[in-house]
């Protein structure tokens, strides 16, 4: 039996330190609130999600691209988890029914496709080229399971299915944008001389699904357990203190984003600009 001290590893606090992880969790909560309760805040949360996703994907590629890197395989897996979480959050907003033909949503879907493609490569090839820990890597999947075994094959299947789905969504979105542009060109100037009455802005009625919101919160909670228990079970060091700029920056940004979305929602409800109707 290996002594506990030999099973530890020094985590990369710049990529998945406490401030970065908490920042991602808070950003996901802000996204849920904006998506289901306060749609005017969706665009700002999408911008933050895209920034997080690009940064995490760049970090993942940086620490795993070199076959001779000293990055532990488990570290690449944890970074991939954070990337995949932000990709899921971005894709859920990108394919909102209210925004079916936006060029911006196509960019989000392309980023999600890139994460799925790189994740599939990493789980199939890249992870085998990185050094292992002294003890077997244990991850959370509703119970402690070995990373190298059936669970890695399961993850490969998940990323392959996600890649196929995101590729289909990219094709659908590209087609929708093409037809929208074609319609715009065909009707260009047809209504140039027409005037429209000033818009009326009645109180916005938000029909919030309790099940959808609880499902989103549950997803955030489960993902948090996946990351935090994996770090704890493998005795990661130096990832539980947010004492550097690289950790404080995302933490402050996400905290500010969440606070702004909550304040905007409360202000809209109090002033009568928005009314929430709860449904199942």
C-alpha positions, -999 to 999 in steps of 0.1 A, spaced: 0 0 0 15 34 -11 18 60 17 -6 89 14 22 114 9 33 97 -23 -1 99 -39 -3 137 -39 3 160 -68 8 197 -71 -21 212 -90 -20 240 -115 -36 269 -96 -35 292 -126 -58 269 -146 -81 253 -120 -72 269 -87 -99 278 -61 -107 312 -76 -110 298 -111 -133 269 -101 -156 291 -79 -157 316 -107 -169 290 -131 -195 277 -107 -208 313 -101 -208 320 -138 -229 289 -145 -254 301 -119 -256 335 -135 -262 318 -168 -291 298 -154 -307 329 -139 -304 349 -171 -317 320 -193 -347 311 -173 -356 343 -153 -341 374 -170 -335 372 -207 -321 407 -211 -290 396 -192 -284 367 -216 -261 385 -239 -237 397 -211 -236 362 -197 -229 347 -231 -199 371 -235 -185 359 -202 -191 323 -210 -173 327 -243 -143 343 -227 -142 315 -201 -145 288 -227 -117 303 -249 -94 307 -219 -100 272 -206 -96 256 -240 -64 275 -246 -51 263 -212 -61 227 -219 -42 228 -253 -12 245 -237 -7 219 -209 -15 188 -230 -1 194 -265 34 183 -257 40 146 -255 70 152 -232 51 176 -209 52 171 -171 15 177 -168 -2 148 -150 -29 130 -170 -53 138 -142 -46 175 -145 -56 174 -182 -88 155 -172 -98 181 -147 -91 210 -171 -112 191 -197 -141 189 -173 -140 227 -168 -139 232 -205 -168 208 -211 -189 225 -184 -185 259 -200 -191 244 -235 -224 229 -222 -234 263 -208 -226 281 -240 -243 256 -262 -275 257 -241 -277 294 -247 -266 293 -283 -295 270 -292 -322 289 -274 -354 289 -294 -356 327 -292 -323 331 -310 -324 305 -337 -305 325 -364 -277 344 -349 -242 345 -362 -230 348 -326 -247 315 -317 -228 299 -346 -195 310 -331 -206 295 -297 -215 262 -314 -182 261 -332 -163 266 -299 -184 238 -284 -175 216 -314 -138 224 -309 -140 214 -272 -157 181 -281 -132 173 -308 -101 181 -287 -117 163 -257 -122 132 -278 -86 133 -290 -73 139 -255 -92 110 -240 -82 87 -269 -46 97 -275 -34 127 -255 -41 113 -220 -20 82 -226 11 104 -234 10 123 -201 26 110 -169 6 91 -144 4 97 -106 21 73 -82 -13 59 -72 -43 50 -94 -62 81 -105 -97 81 -89 -125 103 -102 -162 108 -93 -190 92 -112 -216 89 -85 -190 67 -68 -152 65 -68 -141 50 -102 -107 46 -118 -100 71 -146 -81 46 -167 -105 18 -174 -141 15 -185 -148 51 -174 -124 65 -200 -141 45 -227 -174 58 -215 -161 94 -217 -149 88 -252 -184 77 -262 -199 108 -245 -175 131 -263 -180 114 -296 -218 117 -293 -214 153 -283 -191 160 -312 -217 145 -336 -245 165 -321 -226 198 -321 -216 192 -357 -253 187 -367 -262 219 -348 -235 238 -366 -248 226 -400 -283 236 -390 -273 270 -378 -252 277 -409 -282 268 -431 -305 290 -410 -281 320 -413 -277 314 -450 -315 315 -456 -319 345 -434 -292 364 -454 -308 353 -486 -342 366 -475 -327 399 -464 -310 404 -497 -342 395 -516 -362 421 -497 -335 447 -495 -350 482 -499 -385 469 -503 -397 487 -472 -373 516 -471 -400 542 -473 -423 527 -448 -425 540 -412 -433 519 -382 -451 531 -351 -430 534 -320 -426 501 -301 -447 494 -271 -429 477 -242 -455 460 -220 -444 442 -189 -424 411 -198 -440 378 -186 -414 352 -178 -428 316 -176 -402 299 -154 -402 261 -152 -395 249 -118 -382 216 -132 -359 233 -156 -344 255 -129 -340 227 -104 -325 206 -132 -299 233 -139 -291 237 -103 -287 200 -99 -263 199 -129 -242 226 -113 -241 207 -80 -232 174 -96 -205 190 -117 -191 207 -86 -189 173 -68 -172 158 -98 -144 184 -98 -140 188 -60 -141 152 -51 -117 143 -78 -92 168 -65 -98 157 -29 -95 120 -36 -62 124 -55 -48 148 -28 -42 178 -50 -21 205 -34 -20 243 -38 -55 245 -54 -75 256 -23 -63 292 -18 -72 321 -42 -41 342 -35 -30 351 -71 -42 375 -97 -49 346 -121 -74 333 -96 -88 365 -82 -96 380 -116 -121 353 -127 -135 351 -92 -142 388 -91 -156 389 -126 -180 360 -120 -191 373 -87 -198 407 -103 -217 391 -132 -239 370 -108 -246 400 -86 -255 422 -117 -279 396 -131 -296 392 -97 -299 429 -92 -313 434 -127 -339 407 -122 -350 421 -88 -352 456 -102 -373 444 -132 -397 426 -109 -400 455 -84 -405 481 -111 -431 460 -129 -410 456 -161 -410 418 -156 -434 393 -140 -424 357 -132 -451 330 -136 -440 297 -122 -449 265 -141 -440 228 -138 
